[in-house]
Amino acid sequence: MKMKLSHFDYELPKELIAQEPTLHRDDSRLMVLHKDTGEIEHKHFHQVIDYFEDGDVMVMNNTKVFPARMWGNKEKTGARIEVFLLRELNSESRLWDVLVDPARKIRIGNKLYFGDDDSLVAEVIDNTTSRGRTLRFLFDGSYEEFRAKLKEMGETPLPKYINREPTEEDAERYQTIFAKEEGAVAAPVAGLHFSKHLLKRLEIKGVQLPELTHHVGLGTFRPVEVEDLSKHKMDSEQYILPQSTADVVNDALANKRRVCAVGTTTVRTLESSLTTGGRVTGNTGWTNKFIFPPYEIQIPDSMITNFHPPGSTLLMMNSAMVGHELAMHAINEAIKEKYRFLAFGDAMLII
């Protein structure tokens, strides 16, 4: 059956969209979905360790979220404008791709002022999409001071469906505990469930925890607007797969050990780094790989993921891992059992 957008539609009750993280990271619930038998188990995340043995591999995404959401005022009118930093284009000329809202008010040549003292100014130099703009930031100071100023002005970029102001706690909880490489505008949410205690227990058991970097962009969450999925184009996202991580993964594959990808971004990096021999090689690049059925995922045989929204590329990837029918059955089961959905929600282990 050729997969279409409508195959991934379902009714997500608003009350199941998590607005807060759990008190402790590994206290979230865990659905275990056995892809060969279709069996579903209901656990808590700290029990994920029970499904892995000495020599198995869990590949983590160590990207770090930066405070990408800023608020500026338009010159003359003073209108409050949201500026969402997407990607630095040129560090010397301080050019950035951003999204602005409301976009209809922002045209080429407009200037935006940030902070009470207007110490940071940006000029609009290009329109890229309906909401996309290219900004040139004007700031007296070194590059390091400029980046520090962006961080100072920015706030934790919680998704819009979280209907509250971000808190200091969010700055920590919308970040994995193994986040190192700054560059994401959204958290790799499957990794949010890991606590330091759980990671230590996995290490003691002999589970290997190699890392890669995949900077999550908003393209991961961009709505699919075409019924024919083959016509959807993913935005490119930057990734770094160290050779040391590739070696650990390849060794596990050779020894028929379990390879678990923590999150959809980890799957995309591994599948974007395939060699003809069905292994991975260390490399750095950009990927716009869109994984949906009938694509056969070759490297990880299991994955940890969250419960994703209707029609999302994330749900489509889960379907590529387990098959469409079973993926949608798991969603319906999660709704029936009142699992918490989306970024601060519960987790699923596909195994």
N, C-alpha and C positions, 0 to 999 in steps of 0.2 A: 504494500500500500504506500502510495506517495504521500508523505507527510505535508499537511497544510497548517497554517496558523490556527485555524478553527479547531484543530485536533487538540490544541493545548489550552483551550478555554475552560474555565470552571468558575464557580461562584465562591469567592473568598470572603467569609464573614468579617466585617470590619473589626469586630471585637477580638479576633484572633491575631491581629497585627500587633506584635509586641511593641510597646512604647518604652519599656525599661528593660535593662539587662537583668538576669537573675542575680540574687545577692552574691553568690559565689559562681565563678565561671563554669566549673564542671558540674554544677547542680542542674543545669538544663536537662530536659528530657531527651532521650535518644531512642529513635525508632531504628531497629535493625531490620533491614530488608534483604532477605536471601534471594539473590537473583536467579539461582538455579531452581529453587523449589517454590518461590513465591511466599514463603513463610515470613510473617512479620512478628517481631518481638518488641515489647515496650520496656525500656530500661531507663537509666539515668546516665549522663555522659561519662561520669567517672568509671562506669563499667565497660567502656570501650576497650580497656586493656585486656578484658577476658577473651577478646577475639583475635589477639595477636600473640605470636610466639617469638622466642629467641631467633634472631636472624631475619625476621620480617622488617619491612621498611615502611616508614610513613614520611612522605615528602611534604615539607612545610614551605609556605610562601612567606618570606621575611620582609615583604614590602612594608613601608611605614607611611601612615596617612599624615599629610600635612594640613594645617588649618586653611582649607581652600576657599571658604566662604567669607567674603568681605562685604562691607556696606559703605558706599560712597555717596556723595552728594553732587548732583549735576550743577555745573557752573550756571550762574544767573538765576535759574529757577529754584535751586536747592533741593530738587526732587530726590528722594531717597532711592538709590539704585542698588540692587544686589549684584555683586560681581563674583562669579564662581571661577576660580583659577583652574584651568584644565592642563595647560602644558607650557613650559618655558620654551620659546622658539630661539631666542638668542640672548645669551647672558650679557654680552657686551652692550648691546643696545636696549636691553631690558624689555624685550618683546615677549608678550604672552598671548596665547589663545585663551579666551574666556567665554563664559556665557553671561549674559546680562538679563535682568528682569526688573521692570518691564522693558522689553526690547524696543518697542515702538518709539520710545523717547530718546533712544541713543543712536546718533548718527555719526558718520565720519567727521572728524574735526571737533566733536564735543570733548570737553574736559570733565573729569571726575576728581573730586577732592576727598581725601580720606583722613580720618582722625579729627579730633577737636582743634588741632593746630594747623590742619591742612598741610602737614609736613610731607605728605605723599600725594602726588598728582599723577593722573594717567590721561593720556590723549588717545582717542579712538582713531586708528589709522586704516582699518579695513572692516568690511562686513564679510563674514565667512559663511554663516547660515542665517536662518530667521532669527535665532537668538545668539548666534556666535559672533564675536568681535575679536579683532586683534588690537591689543592695547600696548602703547609704549609708556612705561612708567618713567616719571621724571622725579629724580631724587638726588639730593646733594649728599654724597657719601660713597664709601667703597661698596663693592658687590656684597661683601659679608654683612655690612650694615644694612644694605637694601633688603637682603633676605631676612635678616632679623626683624626689620620693620614690617615685612609682609606677614611674618609669623605673629608679630605683636597685634597687627590689625585684623588678622583672620580669626575665625572660630571653627570649632570642630564641624566638619561637613556632614552632619546627620542627614539621612534621607528625608525628603519632604513629607513622607507619610508618618514620620514621628512628629506628632503635633504638640511640640513644646520647645521651649528655648533650651539650647545645649547648656550643660552644667560642667563644672570642673571635673566631676566624676566621669562624664562622657569622654573627656580628653584622654582618660586612661582606658576606659572600657571599650571605646570604639577603636581599639588598637590591640593587636595580639601581643602577648608577653614576649614573643620572639621577634617583634618588629625591629628592624635595623636600618634598612635602606630606604630613605625618604623619597617619595615620588608618587604615592597613590592619592587619589581624590575620594576613594571609598575603601572601606576596610575589606580584606579578604575574610568574609564573615565566618566561614567554617572554622577558621583558626581561633576565633574568639572564645571557644569553649575550653581551651586548654589552660589549666592552671600550672604553676611551677611544680606543685606537688605531683600532679598527674604526669608531667613530663619526666620528673625524676623516677617515678615508679616504672614508666615505660623503659627508661634507660636501664634501670636495674634488671628488668626482665630480659634485656638484650635486644629490644626493638631499636632499630637504627632510625635516626631522625635527621636526615640530610636536608639542606635548605636550598631553595632557589629564590629568585626575585622576579615577580611579575607585577608591574605597577598597574593597579586597577584604575581604569578610566571610566568615564560615564558611558562610554560606548557599550560596556558590558550590560548596562541597564537601559540602553536606548530601546524604545518600543519597536517591535517588529510591525511594520505597516503594510506588508505585502502578504497575500494569502499563499503565494508560491514561495516557500522558504528558500529555494535556490536563488531567488532574486534579492534576498536581504544581504546587505554588506555590513560587516562588523567594522567598527573603528579599530585602527591599529593600536596595540598596547606594547610597551617595551618590556622585554624580559632578559634575564641573565641566568643561564644554567651553568654553574661551575662544573668543570670537568670532574672534580672530586665527587660531586653529587651524581653525575652521570655514571661514574664508576661504581658507586654503591648500588644504584638502580640496576645497572647491567649485571652486576655480580648476583644480585637477588634473582633476577630473571633467569640467569644461567643455572642457579641452584634451586629453581622452582619455589622460591620464597614469595610470600605475599608482598605486593607493592601497592600501597594505599596512597592515593593523592588526597591531600587535605585541601579541598576546595576546587571549584571549577577552573580558577585561574591556573592552578598547578597542573590540572589535566591539560589545559591548552598549551602551556609551556612544554610539557613532556611530549605531547603529540606534534608540536611544531618543531621538535628536535630529533625526529626519527631518522634513522639511517635505513638503508635498503635491507639490512640484515635484521630489522625488527628490534634494534637497540636504540639508545639515545647517545648523542654526542654533546659535549660541552660547547656552548656557543652563546652569543649575544645578538639580539636582533629585535625586530618588531613583528608581531603576529596579528593578523586579522582572521585567524582560523575560526570558522563557525562550525560547531560540532552539533549535529542533529541526526536523528535516524534517517537513513540506514547506516550512517557512519559507524564503523567498528573501532572502538577504542582499543589500541594495541598495547600500550605500556602499563598503566595501572589496571589491576584486576579488581580493585575496590576503591571506594572514595567516601570521604566525609563531606557532607553538604548540608545546607539549611533547607527550609521549605520555601520555595520560590513562588513569585506571583504568576497569575495566569498569563499565557502568551509570551513568557520571557525566554530569552536565549539560555538562561540558566536551567530552567525546567526542561528545555529541549535537550540539553546536554545530559541531564539525569536520565532522560528517555533513551539516549544513545547507549547509556551504560546498562540499562535493565530491560529495555523494550518499552514501547509506548503504553501498552495496556497495563503493565505492572507499575510503571511510574505514576499513571493517573489513579490507579487503585490505591497506591500509597498516599497520594494527596487526599483522596476521599476518606481514607482511614484516619489520616491526621486531623481532618476537619471533624470527623465523628468523635475522635478521642480528645478533641480540643487542645491539640498541640499549638504552640505559639509560632507564628510565621514571620518570615523576613529577617532583617539584619540582627535584631536582638532576640530572635526566636530560638526555637529548639533545633536539634540536629538529627540528621539521618545518616546511618552507616549503611552503605550499599556494599554487600559482601558476597 
